[in-house]
């Protein structure tokens, strides 16, 4: 009977894990359908505007490293690529087109504290930049880095 009880417990745990995975997958599918975009992986080839951003940052004198790191944020439907500018990480979100990026940028409050329904607590001052199909987030106060971003992307679209 003791062995049978162990088999039953193992079966129940396996069933619970299976159901949890199924429900999680279903929730992710529903969430993906509710938004107009699916999360994209940066394993896709970067677009022309992403490459142009890196070139502009380098041309302005910044040391730029395109990493393989990705960041998922709950408030945007695509993953960000992490780019290090003078050793500091920025998040570059690349959308399918400029209209999609515009729609997401409009959801960001002027001070960057709220994005759609998400209230965000930042570790430092958030700075949002929007150009073409890109939204770039830098969290920090390095004036030199901000100068590079403003040269490459223009004025901040939101943030402090």
Buried (B, 14 or more C-beta within 10 A) or exposed (E): EEEEEEEEEEEEEEEEEEEEEEEEEEEEEEEEEEEEBBBBEBEEEBBEBBEBBBEBBBEBEBEBEBEEBBBEBEBBBBBBBBBBBBEBBBBBBBBBEBEBBBEBBEBBBEEBBBBBEEEBEBEEBBBBBBBBBBBBBBBBEBEEBBEBBBBBBEEBBBBB
